[in-house]
Amino acid sequence: MDIADKLWAREEIRDILHRYCKGIDRRDWDLVRACFADDHVHKHGEFEGPADEFIGFASEILKKVPATHHSISNVHIDLSDDGTKATTEANFVAYHYIEAGVPEFGPVPTGGKTTDWIVAGRYCDHLEKRDGSWIIVRREAFHDWERYDEANEPQGS
């Protein structure tokens, strides 16, 4: 791979990570699904399974969370010499706004109050270039820390 190919591959890989966050935050499950290969294995906390089951798992949790904001930073990419495989480690911070009146929310106790739940961690991915495009074939998500606090009502539009 020449330097231009390496730079382009890195940009395409970063784009997949950003599309995943956009899809989660917009509840665009088709966009989320398009980030993962058909034979993808996803491990996130207590969940481990294929992409379609992860989307079902995530969408059920997020039904009780009207607003989220996922950000990616410090993306480390290791490309294989032949440019067909890559591993990444990317930091994420995910903000979740939980409305009042949700007394039982599995990940965090809300006591029925409006709650901010913040999770910081890492997405560790294995990607492959298939049919000319990069795709995530395995993801492990690690929660390095999380916190939750009673929240104020959101401001703005």
N, CA, C and O atoms as a DFTB+ gen file, in Angstrom:
628 C
 N C O
     1  1       0.851      -1.181       0.000
     2  2       0.000       0.000       0.000
     3  2       0.890       1.235       0.000
     4  3       1.847       1.333       0.767
     5  1       0.555       2.168      -0.870
     6  2       1.291       3.428      -0.826
     7  2       0.636       4.340       0.210
     8  3      -0.425       4.013       0.741
     9  1       1.249       5.456       0.493
    10  2       0.777       6.342       1.557
    11  2      -0.633       6.862       1.277
    12  3      -1.432       6.993       2.204
    13  1      -0.947       7.158       0.031
    14  2      -2.289       7.644      -0.298
    15  2      -3.337       6.571      -0.004
    16  3      -4.405       6.882       0.524
    17  1      -3.046       5.309      -0.340
    18  2      -3.980       4.216      -0.047
    19  2      -4.168       4.044       1.459
    20  3      -5.282       3.813       1.930
    21  1      -3.070       4.159       2.211
    22  2      -3.160       4.028       3.664
    23  2      -4.009       5.155       4.261
    24  3      -4.857       4.916       5.120
    25  1      -3.773       6.368       3.801
    26  2      -4.545       7.505       4.311
    27  2      -6.024       7.367       3.975
    28  3      -6.885       7.657       4.806
    29  1      -6.317       6.925       2.757
    30  2      -7.713       6.745       2.351
    31  2      -8.385       5.644       3.175
    32  3      -9.535       5.791       3.590
    33  1      -7.672       4.546       3.411
    34  2      -8.218       3.457       4.219
    35  2      -8.526       3.944       5.632
    36  3      -9.578       3.626       6.187
    37  1      -7.615       4.711       6.208
    38  2      -7.825       5.228       7.559
    39  2      -9.064       6.140       7.607
    40  3      -9.832       6.101       8.568
    41  1      -9.246       6.950       6.572
    42  2     -10.399       7.847       6.538
    43  2     -11.703       7.057       6.392
    44  3     -12.703       7.387       7.029
    45  1     -11.695       6.025       5.562
    46  2     -12.886       5.192       5.409
    47  2     -13.238       4.481       6.716
    48  3     -14.412       4.353       7.063
    49  1     -12.228       4.027       7.426
    50  2     -12.445       3.351       8.707
    51  2     -13.011       4.334       9.734
    52  3     -13.956       4.006      10.450
    53  1     -12.445       5.518       9.806
    54  2     -12.967       6.535      10.724
    55  2     -14.432       6.852      10.392
    56  3     -15.249       7.054      11.290
    57  1     -14.748       6.891       9.109
    58  2     -16.107       7.192       8.681
    59  2     -17.099       6.135       9.189
    60  3     -18.213       6.482       9.581
    61  1     -16.717       4.873       9.187
    62  2     -17.602       3.820       9.706
    63  2     -17.895       4.065      11.189
    64  3     -19.039       3.945      11.627
    65  1     -16.865       4.405      11.951
    66  2     -17.061       4.652      13.380
    67  2     -18.011       5.824      13.613
    68  3     -18.853       5.782      14.510
    69  1     -17.869       6.860      12.806
    70  2     -18.751       8.023      12.934
    71  2     -20.179       7.705      12.481
    72  3     -21.141       8.169      13.092
    73  1     -20.316       6.917      11.417
    74  2     -21.659       6.530      10.959
    75  2     -22.385       5.707      12.018
    76  3     -23.593       5.854      12.205
    77  1     -21.647       4.844      12.708
    78  2     -22.247       4.060      13.784
    79  2     -22.846       5.002      14.836
    80  3     -23.999       4.836      15.236
    81  1     -22.064       5.985      15.280
    82  2     -22.553       6.929      16.293
    83  2     -23.761       7.705      15.790
    84  3     -24.737       7.884      16.520
    85  1     -23.699       8.163      14.555
    86  2     -24.828       8.885      13.979
    87  2     -26.071       7.992      13.957
    88  3     -27.161       8.433      14.323
    89  1     -25.907       6.751      13.532
    90  2     -27.033       5.833      13.469
    91  2     -27.658       5.566      14.825
    92  3     -28.882       5.556      14.956
    93  1     -26.821       5.349      15.843
    94  2     -27.337       5.125      17.198
    95  2     -28.112       6.347      17.680
    96  3     -29.228       6.223      18.184
    97  1     -27.511       7.530      17.523
    98  2     -28.149       8.752      18.032
    99  2     -29.427       9.109      17.286
   100  3     -30.329       9.713      17.867
   101  1     -29.521       8.748      16.011
   102  2     -30.718       9.060      15.219
   103  2     -31.707       7.907      15.179
   104  3     -32.765       8.013      14.560
   105  1     -31.362       6.796      15.845
   106  2     -32.196       5.585      15.811
   107  2     -32.375       5.107      14.377
   108  3     -33.432       4.600      14.001
   109  1     -31.342       5.274      13.600
   110  2     -31.344       4.825      12.201
   111  2     -30.689       3.444      12.185
   112  3     -29.489       3.308      11.947
   113  1     -31.508       2.427      12.443
   114  2     -30.995       1.074      12.627
   115  2     -30.433       0.503      11.331
   116  3     -29.547      -0.351      11.374
   117  1     -30.930       0.958      10.172
   118  2     -30.343       0.518       8.902
   119  2     -28.919       1.047       8.760
   120  3     -28.042       0.337       8.267
   121  1     -28.683       2.283       9.184
   122  2     -27.335       2.851       9.136
   123  2     -26.403       2.117      10.087
   124  3     -25.260       1.824       9.738
   125  1     -26.885       1.820      11.286
   126  2     -26.080       1.050      12.238
   127  2     -25.753      -0.313      11.646
   128  3     -24.602      -0.748      11.674
   129  1     -26.767      -0.985      11.110
   130  2     -26.569      -2.334      10.563
   131  2     -25.559      -2.342       9.423
   132  3     -24.796      -3.296       9.275
   133  1     -25.551      -1.281       8.616
   134  2     -24.644      -1.206       7.463
   135  2     -23.179      -1.105       7.879
   136  3     -22.293      -1.284       7.043
   137  1     -22.911      -0.825       9.134
   138  2     -21.527      -0.752       9.623
   139  2     -20.945      -2.131       9.893
   140  3     -19.728      -2.275      10.008
   141  1     -21.799      -3.150       9.995
   142  2     -21.371      -4.473      10.433
   143  2     -21.558      -5.526       9.348
   144  3     -22.551      -5.521       8.620
   145  1     -20.591      -6.424       9.255
   146  2     -20.662      -7.550       8.319
   147  2     -21.770      -8.514       8.737
   148  3     -22.180      -8.531       9.898
   149  1     -22.248      -9.313       7.792
   150  2     -23.284     -10.299       8.100
   151  2     -22.812     -11.312       9.138
   152  3     -23.617     -11.812       9.923
   153  1     -21.511     -11.620       9.150
   154  2     -20.959     -12.580      10.106
   155  2     -20.358     -11.896      11.333
   156  3     -19.550     -12.489      12.048
   157  1     -20.751     -10.662      11.567
   158  2     -20.243      -9.851      12.671
   159  2     -20.572     -10.473      14.026
   160  3     -21.638     -11.061      14.211
   161  1     -19.635     -10.333      14.977
   162  2     -19.865     -10.701      16.369
   163  2     -19.673      -9.443      17.203
   164  3     -18.655      -8.759      17.088
   165  1     -20.653      -9.146      18.039
   166  2     -20.662      -7.919      18.833
   167  2     -20.664      -8.290      20.315
   168  3     -21.475      -9.102      20.759
   169  1     -19.762      -7.696      21.064
   170  2     -19.735      -7.898      22.511
   171  2     -19.771      -6.519      23.156
   172  3     -18.880      -5.694      22.952
   173  1     -20.812      -6.289      23.933
   174  2     -21.004      -4.983      24.561
   175  2     -21.623      -5.226      25.933
   176  3     -22.812      -5.525      26.042
   177  1     -20.811      -5.097      26.974
   178  2     -21.302      -5.377      28.318
   179  2     -21.754      -6.817      28.426
   180  3     -21.005      -7.740      28.107
   181  1     -22.980      -7.004      28.878
   182  2     -23.509      -8.357      29.049
   183  2     -23.952      -8.992      27.731
   184  3     -24.214     -10.193      27.682
   185  1     -24.037      -8.205      26.676
   186  2     -24.510      -8.716      25.394
   187  2     -23.352      -9.282      24.572
   188  3     -22.277      -8.686      24.509
   189  1     -23.580     -10.433      23.945
   190  2     -22.663     -10.955      22.929
   191  2     -23.484     -11.704      21.897
   192  3     -24.250     -12.610      22.226
   193  1     -23.310     -11.305      20.627
   194  2     -24.067     -11.961      19.580
   195  2     -23.900     -11.254      18.250
   196  3     -23.064     -10.361      18.112
   197  1     -24.704     -11.659      17.262
   198  2     -24.613     -11.072      15.924
   199  2     -25.184      -9.652      15.880
   200  3     -25.870      -9.208      16.800
   201  1     -24.882      -8.965      14.797
   202  2     -25.265      -7.556      14.636
   203  2     -26.769      -7.342      14.783
   204  3     -27.193      -6.421      15.481
   205  1     -27.575      -8.172      14.141
   206  2     -29.026      -7.969      14.197
   207  2     -29.560      -8.086      15.624
   208  3     -30.457      -7.342      16.020
   209  1     -29.006      -9.022      16.390
   210  2     -29.437      -9.159      17.785
   211  2     -28.952      -7.980      18.618
   212  3     -29.662      -7.537      19.521
   213  1     -27.745      -7.456      18.332
   214  2     -27.269      -6.274      19.049
   215  2     -28.198      -5.091      18.786
   216  3     -28.528      -4.344      19.707
   217  1     -28.612      -4.922      17.552
   218  2     -29.505      -3.811      17.221
   219  2     -30.827      -3.947      17.987
   220  3     -31.356      -2.949      18.475
   221  1     -31.357      -5.145      18.096
   222  2     -32.554      -5.365      18.899
   223  2     -32.324      -5.040      20.366
   224  3     -33.169      -4.415      21.007
   225  1     -31.192      -5.460      20.894
   226  2     -30.812      -5.181      22.279
   227  2     -30.706      -3.675      22.514
   228  3     -31.291      -3.150      23.462
   229  1     -29.962      -2.981      21.657
   230  2     -29.750      -1.535      21.809
   231  2     -31.045      -0.764      21.626
   232  3     -31.322       0.169      22.381
   233  1     -31.841      -1.140      20.637
   234  2     -33.077      -0.391      20.381
   235  2     -34.057      -0.534      21.541
   236  3     -34.795       0.407      21.834
   237  1     -34.083      -1.681      22.205
   238  2     -34.964      -1.851      23.366
   239  2     -34.547      -0.928      24.505
   240  3     -35.396      -0.287      25.125
   241  1     -33.253      -0.857      24.783
   242  2     -32.759       0.041      25.835
   243  2     -33.087       1.484      25.485
   244  3     -33.550       2.245      26.335
   245  1     -32.846       1.861      24.229
   246  2     -32.990       3.261      23.842
   247  2     -34.439       3.710      23.687
   248  3     -34.694       4.903      23.521
   249  1     -35.396       2.781      23.738
   250  2     -36.804       3.185      23.744
   251  2     -37.119       4.047      24.960
   252  3     -38.027       4.877      24.916
   253  1     -36.375       3.855      26.041
   254  2     -36.594       4.606      27.273
   255  2     -35.669       5.817      27.380
   256  3     -35.665       6.510      28.398
   257  1     -34.893       6.069      26.339
   258  2     -33.903       7.151      26.339
   259  2     -34.177       8.030      25.122
   260  3     -33.744       7.700      24.018
   261  1     -34.891       9.148      25.305
   262  2     -35.281       9.951      24.147
   263  2     -34.139      10.710      23.476
   264  3     -34.286      11.163      22.341
   265  1     -33.004      10.853      24.161
   266  2     -31.899      11.598      23.564
   267  2     -30.570      10.979      23.965
   268  3     -30.322      10.699      25.138
   269  1     -29.721      10.771      22.962
   270  2     -28.357      10.304      23.216
   271  2     -27.395      11.129      22.376
   272  3     -27.780      11.784      21.407
   273  1     -26.146      11.077      22.775
   274  2     -25.091      11.738      21.999
   275  2     -23.829      10.918      22.179
   276  3     -23.249      10.889      23.264
   277  1     -23.402      10.248      21.109
   278  2     -22.185       9.434      21.121
   279  2     -21.081      10.185      20.391
   280  3     -21.278      10.652      19.269
   281  1     -19.927      10.299      21.024
   282  2     -18.762      10.947      20.408
   283  2     -17.596       9.975      20.401
   284  3     -17.405       9.202      21.340
   285  1     -16.822      10.026      19.330
   286  2     -15.636       9.189      19.154
   287  2     -14.407      10.087      19.155
   288  3     -14.429      11.181      18.590
   289  1     -13.329       9.618      19.795
   290  2     -12.066      10.360      19.762
   291  2     -10.898       9.387      19.890
   292  3     -11.083       8.194      20.132
   293  1      -9.712       9.915      19.725
   294  2      -8.476       9.127      19.885
   295  2      -8.557       7.792      19.157
   296  3      -8.373       6.732      19.754
   297  1      -8.830       7.859      17.877
   298  2      -8.978       6.659      17.061
   299  2      -7.586       6.159      16.660
   300  3      -6.848       6.832      15.941
   301  1      -7.255       4.983      17.137
   302  2      -5.993       4.337      16.776
   303  2      -6.298       3.243      15.770
   304  3      -7.136       2.379      16.027
   305  1      -5.627       3.272      14.629
   306  2      -5.892       2.322      13.545
   307  2      -4.597       1.606      13.197
   308  3      -3.579       2.249      12.939
   309  1      -4.632       0.281      13.189
   310  2      -3.515      -0.535      12.731
   311  2      -3.961      -1.286      11.484
   312  3      -4.852      -2.133      11.542
   313  1      -3.334      -0.969      10.360
   314  2      -3.652      -1.621       9.086
   315  2      -2.716      -2.791       8.853
   316  3      -1.538      -2.732       9.205
   317  1      -3.239      -3.858       8.259
   318  2      -2.389      -4.968       7.855
   319  2      -1.506      -4.513       6.689
   320  3      -1.833      -3.549       5.996
   321  1      -0.398      -5.205       6.478
   322  2       0.532      -4.831       5.407
   323  2      -0.122      -4.850       4.034
   324  3       0.206      -4.035       3.172
   325  1      -1.057      -5.789       3.831
   326  2      -1.696      -5.873       2.511
   327  2      -2.921      -4.961       2.383
   328  3      -3.527      -4.884       1.314
   329  1      -3.289      -4.269       3.471
   330  2      -4.381      -3.305       3.407
   331  2      -5.767      -3.898       3.342
   332  3      -6.695      -3.233       2.884
   333  1      -5.937      -5.142       3.790
   334  2      -7.259      -5.770       3.738
   335  2      -7.887      -5.962       5.115
   336  3      -9.066      -6.300       5.220
   337  1      -7.102      -5.747       6.169
   338  2      -7.606      -5.913       7.534
   339  2      -7.094      -4.768       8.392
   340  3      -6.060      -4.165       8.105
   341  1      -7.842      -4.482       9.452
   342  2      -7.435      -3.434      10.376
   343  2      -8.016      -3.721      11.753
   344  3      -9.058      -4.362      11.893
   345  1      -7.320      -3.232      12.751
   346  2      -7.866      -3.213      14.101
   347  2      -7.889      -1.752      14.546
   348  3      -7.035      -0.952      14.163
   349  1      -8.881      -1.430      15.359
   350  2      -8.983      -0.069      15.873
   351  2      -9.288      -0.106      17.365
   352  3      -9.866      -1.060      17.886
   353  1      -8.885       0.949      18.016
   354  2      -9.336       1.226      19.371
   355  2      -9.713       2.697      19.383
   356  3      -8.876       3.557      19.109
   357  1     -10.957       2.989      19.697
   358  2     -11.459       4.356      19.687
   359  2     -12.153       4.641      21.014
   360  3     -12.976       3.852      21.478
   361  1     -11.818       5.759      21.607
   362  2     -12.514       6.182      22.821
   363  2     -13.894       6.702      22.456
   364  3     -14.081       7.325      21.410
   365  1     -14.854       6.440      23.329
   366  2     -16.179       7.024      23.129
   367  2     -16.687       7.604      24.438
   368  3     -16.318       7.154      25.522
   369  1     -17.536       8.605      24.317
   370  2     -18.331       9.111      25.425
   371  2     -19.766       9.129      24.925
   372  3     -20.063       9.696      23.874
   373  1     -20.642       8.509      25.681
   374  2     -22.051       8.418      25.294
   375  2     -22.904       9.042      26.391
   376  3     -22.891       8.600      27.540
   377  1     -23.643      10.079      26.012
   378  2     -24.559      10.757      26.919
   379  2     -25.965      10.228      26.650
   380  3     -26.392      10.131      25.500
   381  1     -26.668       9.892      27.708
   382  2     -28.033       9.379      27.607
   383  2     -28.932      10.208      28.517
   384  3     -28.657      10.344      29.710
   385  1     -29.988      10.755      27.965
   386  2     -30.961      11.529      28.736
   387  2     -32.190      10.649      28.948
   388  3     -32.847      10.241      27.991
   389  1     -32.490      10.362      30.213
   390  2     -33.618       9.503      30.562
   391  2     -34.702      10.380      31.173
   392  3     -34.464      11.076      32.160
   393  1     -35.882      10.342      30.589
   394  2     -36.987      11.185      31.057
   395  2     -37.522      10.720      32.406
   396  3     -37.390       9.554      32.781
   397  1     -38.122      11.651      33.116
   398  2     -38.794      11.328      34.372
   399  2     -39.911      10.330      34.100
   400  3     -40.479      10.297      33.008
   401  1     -40.215       9.532      35.090
   402  2     -41.308       8.584      34.964
   403  2     -40.874       7.204      34.502
   404  3     -41.715       6.326      34.314
   405  1     -39.576       6.996      34.316
   406  2     -39.067       5.668      33.964
   407  2     -38.495       5.074      35.250
   408  3     -37.308       5.230      35.533
   409  1     -39.344       4.390      36.033
   410  2     -38.888       3.929      37.349
   411  2     -37.877       2.790      37.283
   412  3     -36.970       2.716      38.112
   413  1     -38.024       1.920      36.322
   414  2     -37.127       0.775      36.215
   415  2     -36.348       0.882      34.907
   416  3     -36.893       0.655      33.827
   417  1     -35.100       1.221      35.018
   418  2     -34.229       1.306      33.847
   419  2     -33.006       0.483      34.182
   420  3     -32.172       0.898      34.987
   421  1     -32.894      -0.692      33.563
   422  2     -31.878      -1.682      33.907
   423  2     -30.473      -1.159      34.162
   424  3     -29.891      -1.461      35.204
   425  1     -29.910      -0.381      33.238
   426  2     -28.512       0.013      33.436
   427  2     -28.258       0.928      34.633
   428  3     -27.201       0.838      35.258
   429  1     -29.214       1.810      34.966
   430  2     -29.003       2.737      36.080
   431  2     -30.311       2.949      36.836
   432  3     -31.381       2.944      36.228
   433  1     -30.239       3.134      38.149
   434  2     -31.461       3.453      38.904
   435  2     -31.831       4.915      38.687
   436  3     -30.983       5.799      38.807
   437  1     -33.083       5.166      38.373
   438  2     -33.537       6.541      38.157
   439  2     -34.463       7.024      39.257
   440  3     -34.607       8.229      39.464
   441  1     -35.093       6.094      39.967
   442  2     -36.063       6.494      40.970
   443  2     -37.213       7.288      40.363
   444  3     -37.900       8.034      41.061
   445  1     -37.417       7.120      39.047
   446  2     -38.486       7.829      38.365
   447  2     -38.145       9.270      38.031
   448  3     -38.992      10.003      37.521
   449  1     -36.900       9.692      38.314
   450  2     -36.497      11.078      38.070
   451  2     -35.768      11.202      36.736
   452  3     -35.211      10.232      36.223
   453  1     -35.784      12.401      36.191
   454  2     -35.012      12.694      34.987
   455  2     -33.542      12.450      35.312
   456  3     -33.038      12.948      36.318
   457  1     -32.850      11.683      34.465
   458  2     -31.488      11.251      34.780
   459  2     -30.573      11.411      33.578
   460  3     -30.954      11.113      32.446
   461  1     -29.357      11.888      33.840
   462  2     -28.274      11.871      32.853
   463  2     -27.401      10.667      33.156
   464  3     -26.940      10.490      34.284
   465  1     -27.178       9.841      32.144
   466  2     -26.316       8.669      32.277
   467  2     -25.193       8.848      31.269
   468  3     -25.437       8.932      30.065
   469  1     -23.980       8.904      31.756
   470  2     -22.816       9.124      30.902
   471  2     -21.917       7.898      30.984
   472  3     -21.579       7.435      32.074
   473  1     -21.534       7.379      29.826
   474  2     -20.657       6.215      29.739
   475  2     -19.443       6.599      28.908
   476  3     -19.583       7.155      27.819
   477  1     -18.261       6.307      29.415
   478  2     -17.024       6.514      28.656
   479  2     -16.322       5.169      28.535
   480  3     -16.269       4.388      29.484
   481  1     -15.791       4.920      27.355
   482  2     -15.127       3.637      27.151
   483  2     -14.410       3.566      25.830
   484  3     -13.977       4.575      25.272
   485  1     -14.294       2.327      25.335
   486  2     -13.543       2.071      24.105
   487  2     -14.295       1.083      23.232
   488  3     -14.850       0.094      23.712
   489  1     -14.300       1.373      21.937
   490  2     -14.731       0.408      20.937
   491  2     -13.458      -0.202      20.350
   492  3     -12.627       0.513      19.791
   493  1     -13.309      -1.493      20.474
   494  2     -12.168      -2.208      19.902
   495  2     -12.708      -3.077      18.768
   496  3     -13.419      -4.056      18.995
   497  1     -12.352      -2.695      17.550
   498  2     -12.936      -3.315      16.370
   499  2     -11.911      -4.045      15.524
   500  3     -10.735      -3.684      15.484
   501  1     -12.385      -5.076      14.854
   502  2     -11.657      -5.747      13.781
   503  2     -12.453      -5.467      12.514
   504  3     -13.658      -5.711      12.458
   505  1     -11.773      -4.956      11.508
   506  2     -12.422      -4.623      10.242
   507  2     -11.734      -5.361       9.107
   508  3     -10.566      -5.738       9.201
   509  1     -12.486      -5.557       8.036
   510  2     -11.943      -6.148       6.812
   511  2     -12.453      -5.350       5.626
   512  3     -13.541      -4.774       5.655
   513  1     -11.646      -5.333       4.594
   514  2     -12.079      -4.729       3.344
   515  2     -12.693      -5.841       2.500
   516  3     -12.006      -6.765       2.065
   517  1     -13.994      -5.731       2.282
   518  2     -14.729      -6.746       1.530
   519  2     -15.440      -6.068       0.370
   520  3     -16.104      -5.048       0.552
   521  1     -15.304      -6.622      -0.794
   522  2     -15.936      -6.068      -1.996
   523  2     -15.631      -4.581      -2.143
   524  3     -16.485      -3.801      -2.566
   525  1     -14.413      -4.199      -1.790
   526  2     -13.950      -2.829      -1.976
   527  2     -14.331      -1.849      -0.887
   528  3     -14.012      -0.664      -0.988
   529  1     -15.023      -2.325       0.177
   530  2     -15.439      -1.422       1.259
   531  2     -15.050      -2.002       2.613
   532  3     -15.015      -3.218       2.801
   533  1     -14.761      -1.110       3.541
   534  2     -14.443      -1.531       4.903
   535  2     -15.726      -1.829       5.666
   536  3     -16.749      -1.167       5.487
   537  1     -15.642      -2.859       6.534
   538  2     -16.797      -3.278       7.325
   539  2     -16.283      -3.817       8.662
   540  3     -15.207      -4.413       8.717
   541  1     -17.042      -3.611       9.727
   542  2     -16.656      -4.125      11.043
   543  2     -17.092      -5.585      11.131
   544  3     -18.259      -5.904      10.904
   545  1     -16.143      -6.477      11.465
   546  2     -16.456      -7.902      11.587
   547  2     -16.538      -8.361      13.044
   548  3     -17.142      -9.392      13.342
   549  1     -15.931      -7.595      13.942
   550  2     -16.016      -7.906      15.374
   551  2     -15.844      -6.618      16.166
   552  3     -14.975      -5.800      15.865
   553  1     -16.685      -6.449      17.182
   554  2     -16.557      -5.297      18.083
   555  2     -16.636      -5.778      19.525
   556  3     -17.476      -6.602      19.883
   557  1     -15.743      -5.243      20.334
   558  2     -15.832      -5.362      21.782
   559  2     -15.893      -3.956      22.330
   560  3     -15.006      -3.142      22.071
   561  1     -16.935      -3.667      23.085
   562  2     -17.095      -2.353      23.700
   563  2     -16.832      -2.489      25.194
   564  3     -17.423      -3.328      25.874
   565  1     -15.941      -1.653      25.684
   566  2     -15.579      -1.665      27.094
   567  2     -16.043      -0.363      27.736
   568  3     -15.783       0.719      27.210
   569  1     -16.723      -0.465      28.863
   570  2     -17.114       0.711      29.641
   571  2     -16.007       0.941      30.666
   572  3     -15.856       0.167      31.612
   573  1     -15.238       2.008      30.471
   574  2     -14.162       2.313      31.409
   575  2     -14.690       2.998      32.661
   576  3     -14.191       2.753      33.759
   577  1     -15.682       3.844      32.507
   578  2     -16.359       4.444      33.656
   579  2     -17.737       4.918      33.216
   580  3     -17.994       5.148      32.034
   581  1     -18.594       5.053      34.181
   582  2     -19.910       5.616      33.915
   583  2     -20.413       6.314      35.167
   584  3     -19.996       6.009      36.285
   585  1     -21.311       7.249      34.953
   586  2     -21.930       7.938      36.074
   587  2     -23.346       8.315      35.698
   588  3     -23.686       8.404      34.518
   589  1     -24.159       8.534      36.698
   590  2     -25.521       8.994      36.469
   591  2     -25.880       9.972      37.570
   592  3     -25.489       9.811      38.726
   593  1     -26.624      10.977      37.189
   594  2     -27.035      12.035      38.099
   595  2     -28.438      12.484      37.733
   596  3     -28.865      12.360      36.585
   597  1     -29.146      13.005      38.719
   598  2     -30.436      13.631      38.410
   599  2     -30.170      14.787      37.445
   600  3     -29.213      15.544      37.612
   601  1     -31.013      14.906      36.457
   602  2     -30.780      15.883      35.379
   603  2     -31.777      17.016      35.435
   604  3     -32.874      16.875      35.974
   605  1     -31.382      18.135      34.876
   606  2     -32.288      19.237      34.611
   607  2     -33.024      18.933      33.316
   608  3     -32.569      18.111      32.520
   609  1     -34.141      19.581      33.102
   610  2     -34.832      19.440      31.826
   611  2     -33.942      20.007      30.729
   612  3     -33.224      20.978      30.965
   613  1     -33.973      19.420      29.529
   614  2     -33.101      19.913      28.455
   615  2     -33.461      21.326      28.036
   616  3     -34.626      21.723      28.076
   617  1     -32.454      22.075      27.638
   618  2     -32.619      23.457      27.167
   619  2     -32.454      23.487      25.663
   620  3     -31.825      22.595      25.095
   621  1     -33.000      24.483      25.015
   622  2     -32.814      24.627      23.574
   623  2     -33.903      23.925      22.796
   624  3     -34.890      23.447      23.354
   625  1     -33.695      23.877      21.478
   626  2     -34.726      23.298      20.615
   627  2     -34.431      21.892      20.240
   628  3     -35.208      21.270      19.516
